[in-house]
Amino acid sequence: MTANDYLQIGIYLVVLLLLIKPMGSYMAQVFADEPNRITRIGAGFERLLYRLCGIDAREDMGWKTYAIAMLLFNVCGMVLVYAFQRLQGHLPLNPQHFPALSPDLSINTAISFVSNTNWQAYSGESAMSYLTQMAALAVQNFLSAATGIAVAIAVIRGFARKTVKGIGNFWVDLTRTTLYLLLPISFVLALLLVSQGVIQNFKAYVDVPVVQTSTYANPVTDATGNAVKDASGNAVTKPAPLTTETLPMGPAASQIAIKMLGTNGGGFFGANSAHPYENPTPLSNFLEMLAILLIPGGLCLTFGEMVGDKRQGWAILATMLVIFIPLTLGVTAAEQAGNPILHALPIDQHASALQSGGNMEGKETRFGIAASSLFTAITTAASCGAVNNMHDSLTPLGGLVPMWLMQLGEVIFGGVGSGFYGMLAFSVVAVFIAGLMVGRTPEYIGKKIEAYEMKMASLAVLIPCALVVICTAIAVMTPAATATVGNPGAHGFSEILYAVTSASNNNGSAFGGLSANIPFWNVMLSVCMFWSRYMLAIAMLAMAGSLAAKKHVPVSAGTLPTHTPLFVTLLTSVVIVVGALTFLPALALGPIAEYLMSVH
């Protein structure tokens, strides 16, 4: 690694830490039970919304009511997104006249965006109308993020409250998240991105002349539009001149802002944040990276303020950083070292026997290796899924890092809200293990952790793991799935493992060598995305309801301090051990095997 690598990573972490402290305090005020100067500003508008929607904002919901409201709201969102895709050919704001998407792709995309996964088996500029992008996908970028944050706040209330049945009001939490948090910050971020060159318009696509005319192989079709094939079954082509190139247009900046801030990740264009219209400059790249971790990091400190002990929030944030920083350095080092296969070839006679320029395949020159590697670690740590480089082109060990960050359960920052309550599940497991060691009932944040809480925490930890290993096994045994793999051997297995890991942990990024738009992948990944999002949320809400009803247990000599470096070490170990023991065999068949083959 170079000094430039360390400098870029260091500057990013310093700026992030400076921003998340005020962000955490701000969110604590937004979700406080008592009115304050922030909620008073929009109180009148809030009341109007509740009255129009028939919502009783004073209702303090039990966990079951909260979960039902959350599920109904999200299922309705899925239906609407599905309808937009199936009807877009008949709807306005479709200057390219894109037809309806297939039923299996439509349901996959609907579940993907509503569950905050944003897995995309399509290319935005060649499939989605402006209306679908705005009214369906961008709206769900806001609402799916707001749902995750609302559930996280409800879980925090479970620890903060004493001997009550309620954990808050889902509709109030959803409204306040959108009004006071996501909308204003997204508006400012969108303007900043526009200033850097991110497009925001409603123009039809523009044809521009190319600098140098060339030819390409144009497929020959019959009268019905089907490809003509020769006797060997190969497609017949004929040379055609290439004189113009089509530039896609659209309202991109408004969607890019919330895709980052809400850790959604779905790109307006197929190349995502590697596209110059989504991410044109190093400054826009830095702003997008900051936006990804801003709320997940801030929620740690919100937790500390709401439970009355800021040290608890800092302990969780420290755990995330202890895992995140070494893995970020690891992927950067792997990419700077270059492709192991090329080291023995006489193509780059560098003194260190490594590629002097590192592995630049699949990366944008305007970002380079350092910013690309940092973005890779951030987006897979945060359950965002946006990419500014091609993950399929990472070195074997470089590709292992984002894959393993997802397999840890997307709790190293994770999605907005969902990553934090996932880390709380690991915290409960950690204090339970510590309680077994000393032979007493474990406690966390003044609440006894008993059998019911452990069952719910265990479900939250194990469901994504089970989905990944089971669905990967199904995929590698299904001819329709393996036929879509672009590379043979260990890397092809990595492409399958990465796709299932991404869907089962609500990330959405992919190894680009997998052609996923077939019924098998659309259906199976939809199941993974739905179950991993909502089963975890329900389990954590159930745990929150149980904790809220409990009395506060005073700290005693036998209480394990959960704000110390010892607990940070214990929690870090639990997160890593679960990931290592569960996925080491699969990783050995994929990126580790690929690395070993490349160096011998």
C-alpha positions as a printed Julia matrix, in Angstrom:
600×3 Matrix{Float64}:
   0.0     0.0     0.0
   1.09    3.58   -0.67
   0.99    6.7     1.48
  -1.84    7.92   -0.74
  -3.92    4.87    0.21
  -3.46    5.5     3.93
  -4.16    9.2     3.46
  -7.44    8.68    1.61
  -8.7     6.1     4.1
  -7.58    8.23    7.05
  -9.25   11.42    5.77
 -12.47    9.54    5.15
 -12.56    8.05    8.67
 -11.75   11.39   10.33
 -14.49   13.25    8.45
 -16.96   10.43    9.1
 -16.3    10.42   12.85
 -16.66   14.2    13.0
 -20.08   13.98   11.3
 -21.68   10.99   13.01
 -21.57   12.47   16.51
 -23.9    15.41   15.69
 -25.94   13.07   13.47
 -26.44   10.66   16.38
 -27.55   13.47   18.71
 -29.89   14.85   16.07
 -31.6    11.49   15.56
 -31.98   11.02   19.31
 -33.98   14.27   19.38
 -36.05   13.31   16.35
 -37.2    10.07   18.02
 -37.47   11.35   21.59
 -40.77   10.65   23.34
 -41.01   14.25   24.56
 -41.51   17.16   22.11
 -38.39   19.23   21.4
 -37.3    22.07   19.15
 -36.85   19.76   16.15
 -40.21   17.98   16.27
 -42.07   21.21   17.11
 -41.03   22.69   13.74
 -43.01   20.14   11.76
 -45.64   19.32   14.37
 -48.45   20.98   12.43
 -47.61   19.18    9.19
 -47.26   15.9    11.07
 -50.71   16.28   12.62
 -52.19   17.03    9.18
 -50.65   13.87    7.73
 -51.91   11.73   10.6
 -55.4    13.19   10.27
 -55.5    12.6     6.51
 -54.32    9.0     6.95
 -56.53    8.24    9.94
 -53.57    7.55   12.24
 -53.72    7.89   16.0
 -50.25    9.25   16.7
 -50.78    8.81   20.46
 -51.07    5.01   20.2
 -48.13    3.21   21.78
 -47.97   -0.06   19.84
 -47.01   -3.42   21.25
 -44.44   -5.34   19.24
 -47.01   -7.44   17.37
 -49.01   -4.39   16.27
 -45.8    -2.62   15.27
 -44.67   -5.64   13.23
 -48.05   -6.04   11.51
 -48.11   -2.34   10.55
 -44.58   -2.61    9.18
 -45.37   -5.73    7.14
 -48.64   -4.4     5.7
 -46.99   -1.14    4.68
 -44.14   -2.95    2.94
 -46.38   -5.48    1.16
 -48.48   -2.61   -0.2
 -45.26   -1.02   -1.44
 -44.33   -4.24   -3.23
 -47.67   -4.34   -5.0
 -47.34   -0.74   -6.18
 -43.76   -1.17   -7.45
 -44.8    -4.35   -9.27
 -47.72   -2.51  -10.89
 -45.53    0.37  -12.09
 -43.19   -2.05  -13.84
 -45.93   -4.08  -15.47
 -47.81   -0.97  -16.68
 -44.96    1.38  -17.53
 -45.51    0.95  -21.27
 -48.9     2.66  -20.86
 -47.79    5.34  -18.37
 -46.33    8.82  -19.0
 -42.7     9.98  -18.59
 -41.44    7.17  -20.79
 -39.69    8.98  -23.67
 -37.84    5.83  -24.76
 -41.13    3.84  -24.83
 -39.82    1.01  -22.67
 -42.26   -1.93  -22.5
 -43.4    -3.74  -19.37
 -40.91   -5.92  -17.52
 -41.52   -9.66  -17.22
 -43.54  -10.88  -14.21
 -40.62  -12.66  -12.54
 -38.26   -9.69  -12.98
 -40.96   -7.3   -11.76
 -41.6    -9.2    -8.53
 -37.85   -9.57   -7.98
 -37.32   -5.83   -8.38
 -40.34   -4.99   -6.22
 -39.14   -7.13   -3.31
 -35.6    -5.91   -3.87
 -36.35   -2.21   -3.53
 -38.95   -2.5    -0.77
 -36.63   -4.7     1.31
 -33.78   -2.15    0.93
 -31.71   -4.68   -1.04
 -31.85   -3.04   -4.48
 -30.55   -6.1    -6.28
 -30.87   -5.27   -9.98
 -31.21   -7.97  -12.62
 -31.76   -5.27  -15.26
 -29.92   -2.23  -16.58
 -31.76    0.94  -15.6
 -31.15    2.98  -18.74
 -32.47    0.21  -21.0
 -35.43   -1.04  -18.94
 -37.03    1.55  -16.62
 -39.04    4.65  -17.54
 -38.5     7.92  -15.71
 -41.83    7.5   -13.92
 -40.93    4.01  -12.69
 -37.52    5.23  -11.54
 -39.04    8.14   -9.61
 -42.48    7.09   -8.4
 -41.66    3.44   -7.72
 -37.95    2.92   -7.11
 -36.86    6.27   -5.65
 -39.92    6.42   -3.39
 -39.06    2.99   -2.01
 -35.49    4.14   -1.49
 -36.94    6.57    1.06
 -39.55    4.26    2.57
 -37.4     1.12    2.84
 -34.7     3.13    4.58
 -37.29    4.72    6.87
 -38.65    1.25    7.71
 -35.23   -0.01    8.78
 -34.58    3.04   10.94
 -38.05    2.82   12.51
 -37.48   -0.82   13.52
 -34.05    0.07   14.95
 -35.56    2.86   17.06
 -38.28    0.5    18.32
 -35.6    -2.01   19.36
 -33.68    0.74   21.15
 -36.83    1.67   23.05
 -37.06   -1.95   24.18
 -33.79   -1.44   26.07
 -34.56    2.11   27.19
 -38.1     1.61   28.56
 -39.1    -0.16   31.76
 -42.19   -2.28   32.55
 -44.27   -1.09   29.56
 -45.88   -2.95   26.68
 -45.39   -0.38   23.94
 -42.29    0.18   21.81
 -43.52    3.22   19.88
 -45.75    3.96   16.92
 -44.6     2.68   13.52
 -46.41    5.38   11.56
 -44.92    8.17   13.67
 -41.41    6.7    13.43
 -41.78    6.27    9.66
 -43.06    9.82    9.19
 -40.4    11.46   11.35
 -37.61    9.5     9.7
 -38.73   10.65    6.28
 -39.57   14.26    7.15
 -36.76   15.2     9.5
 -33.94   12.94    8.37
 -34.04   11.5     4.86
 -35.75   14.25    2.86
 -33.7    17.27    4.01
 -30.31   15.54    3.84
 -31.12   13.96    0.47
 -32.15   17.36   -0.9
 -28.83   18.93    0.1
 -26.83   15.95   -1.14
 -28.66   15.95   -4.5
 -27.77   19.62   -5.03
 -24.13   18.91   -4.19
 -24.09   16.02   -6.68
 -25.66   18.19   -9.39
 -22.89   20.74   -8.79
 -20.4    17.97   -9.63
 -22.13   17.0   -12.87
 -24.69   14.35  -11.89
 -27.58   14.8   -14.31
 -31.14   15.73  -13.29
 -33.53   16.23  -16.22
 -36.45   14.76  -18.12
 -34.92   14.87  -21.6
 -35.22   12.05  -24.09
 -31.99   10.15  -24.75
 -29.52   12.1   -26.9
 -27.68   10.74  -29.97
 -24.25   12.29  -30.45
 -21.7    11.66  -33.22
 -18.72    9.52  -32.28
 -15.19   10.89  -32.58
 -14.09    8.05  -34.86
 -16.46    6.01  -37.01
 -16.11    2.25  -36.66
 -18.03   -0.93  -37.47
 -19.62   -3.57  -35.3
 -21.2    -7.0   -35.8
 -24.94   -6.41  -36.06
 -27.14   -9.53  -35.5
 -29.39  -10.44  -38.44
 -33.06  -10.94  -37.57
 -35.98  -12.41  -39.48
 -39.38  -10.84  -40.1
 -40.55  -11.72  -36.59
 -37.51  -10.16  -34.92
 -35.81  -13.44  -33.98
 -32.07  -13.92  -34.5
 -31.06  -15.76  -37.68
 -28.63  -18.65  -37.04
 -26.34  -20.58  -39.37
 -26.1   -24.36  -39.74
 -23.88  -24.57  -36.66
 -26.39  -22.71  -34.55
 -24.34  -19.51  -34.33
 -25.97  -16.12  -34.73
 -25.57  -14.59  -38.18
 -24.16  -11.05  -38.17
 -23.24   -8.43  -40.72
 -20.95   -5.41  -40.4
 -22.72   -2.15  -39.59
 -21.24    1.35  -39.26
 -21.16    2.98  -35.82
 -21.54    6.72  -36.34
 -23.48    7.83  -33.25
 -23.68    6.95  -29.58
 -26.77    7.26  -27.41
 -26.39    9.13  -24.14
 -29.0     8.24  -21.48
 -30.72   11.07  -19.64
 -33.07   11.3   -16.67
 -33.64   12.54  -13.1
 -30.6    10.75  -11.68
 -29.26   13.04   -8.92
 -32.39   12.87   -6.77
 -32.28    9.07   -6.81
 -28.52    8.81   -6.31
 -28.68   10.93   -3.16
 -31.19    8.71   -1.39
 -29.69    5.49   -2.76
 -26.54    6.36   -0.81
 -28.04    7.97    2.27
 -30.56    5.15    2.69
 -27.97    2.42    1.95
 -30.16    1.27   -0.93
 -27.56    1.08   -3.68
 -29.76    0.63   -6.76
 -28.23    2.58   -9.63
 -30.15    4.79  -12.03
 -27.85    3.39  -14.72
 -26.57   -0.15  -15.12
 -22.97    0.78  -14.31
 -24.17    2.23  -10.99
 -21.7     4.62   -9.35
 -19.05    3.81  -11.93
 -21.18    5.69  -14.47
 -19.99    9.28  -15.0
 -23.58   10.56  -14.86
 -23.99    9.07  -11.37
 -20.52    9.7    -9.97
 -18.49   12.06  -12.15
 -15.68   13.34   -9.89
 -13.51   12.34   -6.93
 -15.48   14.81   -4.79
 -18.83   13.26   -5.73
 -17.3     9.88   -4.92
 -16.21   11.11   -1.48
 -19.66   12.61   -0.77
 -21.38    9.37   -1.76
 -19.1     7.32    0.49
 -19.77    9.66    3.41
 -23.52    9.44    2.85
 -23.45    5.64    2.99
 -22.09    5.37    6.56
 -23.5     8.61    7.98
 -26.76    7.26    9.41
 -25.57    3.72   10.3
 -22.67    5.21   12.25
 -24.85    7.88   13.83
 -27.37    5.31   15.06
 -24.71    3.86   17.39
 -24.52    7.18   19.21
 -28.3     7.61   19.06
 -28.52    4.31   20.94
 -26.17    5.56   23.64
 -28.19    8.73   24.17
 -31.58    7.02   24.2
 -30.54    4.36   26.75
 -28.9     7.0    28.95
 -25.31    5.79   28.58
 -23.34    7.23   25.67
 -20.49    4.8    26.31
 -22.67    1.93   25.08
 -23.0     3.55   21.67
 -19.29    4.23   21.41
 -18.57    0.58   22.27
 -20.71   -0.67   19.38
 -19.18    1.88   17.0
 -15.71    0.79   18.11
 -16.58   -2.84   17.37
 -17.67   -1.93   13.87
 -14.47    0.03   13.24
 -12.23   -2.71   14.66
 -13.54   -5.06   11.96
 -14.05   -2.51    9.18
 -10.62   -0.85    9.14
  -8.46   -4.01    8.77
 -10.73   -5.38    6.05
 -10.59   -2.06    4.2
  -6.81   -2.13    4.37
  -6.9    -5.76    3.23
  -8.89   -5.18    0.05
  -6.76   -2.12   -0.77
  -3.53   -4.08   -0.3
  -4.83   -6.95   -2.44
  -5.74   -4.61   -5.29
  -2.49   -2.66   -5.08
  -0.56   -5.96   -5.28
  -2.18   -6.68   -8.64
  -3.23   -9.9   -10.33
  -1.1   -12.84   -9.1
  -1.26  -14.55  -12.5
   0.49  -11.61  -14.15
   3.4   -11.49  -11.73
   5.34  -14.24  -13.48
   4.83  -12.74  -16.94
   7.41  -10.38  -18.47
   4.94   -7.54  -18.92
   5.75   -5.27  -16.01
   9.33   -5.46  -14.84
   8.84   -3.75  -11.5
  11.43   -4.09   -8.75
   8.94   -5.66   -6.33
   7.83   -8.26   -8.93
   4.31   -6.86   -8.56
   2.21   -4.85  -11.0
   3.47   -1.3   -10.61
   0.0     0.08  -11.25
  -1.88   -2.52   -9.23
  -5.02   -4.26  -10.46
  -6.81   -1.55  -12.42
  -9.1    -3.96  -14.3
 -12.73   -2.98  -13.76
 -11.85    0.33  -12.09
 -12.38    3.93  -13.16
  -9.17    5.89  -13.65
 -10.8     8.98  -12.1
 -10.97    7.11   -8.78
  -7.98    4.78   -8.86
  -7.36    1.79   -6.62
  -7.53    3.51   -3.23
 -10.94    5.16   -3.71
 -12.29    2.07   -5.49
 -11.17   -0.28   -2.71
 -12.49    2.03    0.0
 -15.84    2.27   -1.79
 -15.92   -1.53   -2.11
 -15.45   -2.02    1.64
 -17.92    0.7     2.57
 -20.73   -0.44    0.29
 -20.54   -4.09    1.39
 -20.06   -3.23    5.06
 -23.08   -0.96    4.94
 -25.53   -3.15    3.03
 -25.63   -0.49    0.34
 -24.71   -2.4    -2.8
 -23.74    0.63   -4.87
 -20.47    0.06   -6.73
 -17.92    2.38   -8.33
 -15.92   -0.52   -9.78
 -16.58   -4.03  -11.06
 -16.39   -6.43   -8.11
 -16.06   -9.35  -10.51
 -12.68   -7.9   -11.55
 -11.28   -7.79   -8.02
  -8.35  -10.07   -7.23
  -9.32  -13.31   -5.45
  -8.4   -11.97   -1.99
  -9.8    -8.55   -2.85
 -13.13  -10.15   -3.76
 -13.11  -12.2    -0.57
 -13.29   -9.05    1.59
 -16.64   -7.64    0.36
 -18.09  -11.15    0.29
 -17.1   -11.8     3.91
 -18.26   -8.36    5.07
 -21.73   -9.34    3.86
 -21.49  -12.82    5.35
 -20.8   -11.36    8.8
 -24.5   -10.5     8.74
 -24.28   -6.93    7.42
 -23.75   -5.67   10.97
 -20.47   -3.82   10.39
 -22.48   -0.61    9.96
 -25.01   -2.49    7.8
 -28.15   -1.03    6.27
 -29.71    2.03    7.88
 -31.34    0.62   11.01
 -31.11   -3.03   10.05
 -27.35   -3.18   10.51
 -27.6    -1.66   13.96
 -30.31   -3.95   15.27
 -28.37   -6.86   13.77
 -25.37   -5.8    15.85
 -27.62   -5.61   18.92
 -28.54   -9.25   18.28
 -24.83  -10.13   18.34
 -24.45   -8.06   21.52
 -27.13  -10.13   23.22
 -25.37  -13.32   22.13
 -22.07  -11.95   23.44
 -23.41  -11.11   26.92
 -25.12  -14.49   27.05
 -21.81  -16.22   26.36
 -20.16  -14.07   29.01
 -22.93  -14.99   31.47
 -22.32  -18.68   30.86
 -18.63  -18.16   31.59
 -19.24  -16.68   35.03
 -22.34  -18.7    35.89
 -24.94  -15.94   36.23
 -27.9   -14.58   34.31
 -26.56  -12.25   31.6
 -27.58   -8.59   31.56
 -27.38   -5.94   28.85
 -28.25   -2.26   29.28
 -29.96   -3.02   32.59
 -32.14   -5.85   31.26
 -31.82   -9.55   32.03
 -31.22  -11.63   28.91
 -33.23  -14.82   29.28
 -34.28  -17.72   27.06
 -36.81  -15.78   24.97
 -34.38  -13.0    24.09
 -31.71  -15.54   23.2
 -34.07  -17.38   20.87
 -34.95  -14.18   19.03
 -31.32  -13.04   18.84
 -30.26  -16.48   17.59
 -32.88  -16.37   14.84
 -31.66  -12.93   13.78
 -28.07  -14.17   13.6
 -28.69  -17.55   11.96
 -31.43  -16.9     9.37
 -29.15  -15.1     6.86
 -26.45  -17.75    7.36
 -28.92  -20.55    6.65
 -30.29  -18.81    3.57
 -26.81  -18.34    2.1
 -25.56  -21.91    2.51
 -28.85  -23.62    1.59
 -29.63  -21.48   -1.47
 -26.04  -21.63   -2.72
 -26.23  -25.43   -2.55
 -29.51  -25.39   -4.47
 -28.06  -23.09   -7.12
 -24.91  -25.12   -7.81
 -27.09  -28.23   -8.29
 -29.5   -26.51  -10.7
 -28.48  -26.53  -14.39
 -30.5   -23.39  -15.14
 -28.49  -21.51  -12.51
 -25.04  -22.79  -13.43
 -25.7   -22.06  -17.1
 -25.79  -18.33  -16.3
 -22.31  -18.32  -14.73
 -19.84  -16.42  -16.87
 -16.68  -18.11  -15.61
 -15.79  -21.74  -14.9
 -14.22  -23.2   -11.78
 -13.64  -21.45   -8.46
 -14.46  -17.97   -9.77
 -17.78  -19.19  -11.16
 -18.61  -20.63   -7.74
 -17.68  -17.27   -6.21
 -20.14  -15.55   -8.55
 -22.96  -17.79   -7.31
 -21.92  -17.51   -3.65
 -21.63  -13.72   -3.92
 -25.11  -13.37   -5.49
 -26.84  -15.47   -2.81
 -24.84  -13.77   -0.04
 -25.79  -10.35   -1.38
 -29.51  -11.15   -1.56
 -29.65  -12.99    1.78
 -28.02  -10.07    3.57
 -29.95   -7.32    1.74
 -26.87   -5.83    0.1
 -27.61   -5.85   -3.63
 -24.13   -5.72   -5.15
 -23.0    -8.51   -7.47
 -20.12  -10.17   -9.25
 -20.92   -9.06  -12.78
 -20.17  -12.41  -14.42
 -23.54  -13.84  -13.38
 -26.5   -13.34  -15.76
 -29.23  -13.3   -13.14
 -32.3   -12.28  -15.15
 -33.85  -15.74  -15.5
 -36.88  -17.11  -13.62
 -34.75  -19.31  -11.33
 -32.59  -16.46  -10.02
 -35.43  -13.94   -9.93
 -37.59  -16.25   -7.8
 -34.94  -17.69   -5.5
 -33.26  -14.38   -4.76
 -36.68  -12.84   -4.12
 -37.27  -15.45   -1.41
 -33.84  -14.73    0.11
 -34.42  -10.96    0.14
 -37.91  -11.21    1.66
 -37.09  -13.68    4.42
 -33.82  -12.07    5.46
 -35.38   -8.63    5.75
 -38.63   -9.36    7.52
 -37.91  -12.42    9.62
 -34.99  -10.57   11.21
 -37.05   -7.46   11.8
 -39.89   -9.43   13.4
 -37.49  -11.38   15.63
 -35.87   -8.16   16.84
 -39.23   -6.47   17.44
 -40.32   -9.49   19.47
 -37.17   -9.2    21.56
 -37.77   -5.46   22.0
 -41.31   -6.09   23.23
 -40.05   -8.59   25.79
 -37.29   -6.26   27.01
 -39.57   -3.23   27.3
 -41.82   -5.16   29.71
 -38.93   -5.99   32.04
 -37.74   -4.1    35.07
 -34.42   -2.33   35.09
 -31.74   -4.35   36.86
 -29.29   -2.22   38.91
 -25.61   -2.66   38.16
 -23.9    -5.01   40.61
 -20.42   -6.38   41.19
 -21.23   -9.33   38.93
 -22.5    -7.24   36.0
 -20.37   -7.41   32.87
 -19.48   -3.84   31.79
 -20.57   -3.53   28.17
 -18.77   -0.3    27.39
 -15.19   -1.43   27.92
 -12.45   -2.63   25.55
 -13.01   -6.12   26.98
 -16.6    -6.19   25.75
 -15.57   -4.71   22.38
 -13.1    -7.58   22.04
 -15.73  -10.15   23.04
 -18.33   -8.74   20.64
 -15.81   -8.56   17.81
 -14.84  -12.18   18.41
 -18.45  -13.37   18.37
 -19.18  -11.61   15.05
 -16.03  -12.96   13.4
 -16.35  -16.49   14.75
 -19.94  -16.83   13.51
 -18.89  -15.65   10.06
 -15.73  -17.75    9.97
 -17.25  -21.01   11.15
 -20.29  -20.71    8.91
 -18.69  -19.65    5.63
 -15.05  -20.79    5.72
 -15.8   -24.01    3.75
 -17.64  -22.04    1.05
 -14.94  -19.37    0.89
 -12.33  -22.14    0.6
 -14.11  -23.43   -2.53
 -14.39  -19.94   -4.03
 -11.97  -17.02   -3.57
  -9.39  -18.91   -1.47
  -9.14  -21.75   -4.01
  -8.94  -19.21   -6.83
  -6.07  -17.43   -5.08
  -4.16  -20.65   -4.46
  -4.54  -21.65   -8.1
  -3.38  -18.23   -9.28
  -0.11  -18.31   -7.31
   0.9   -21.82   -8.37
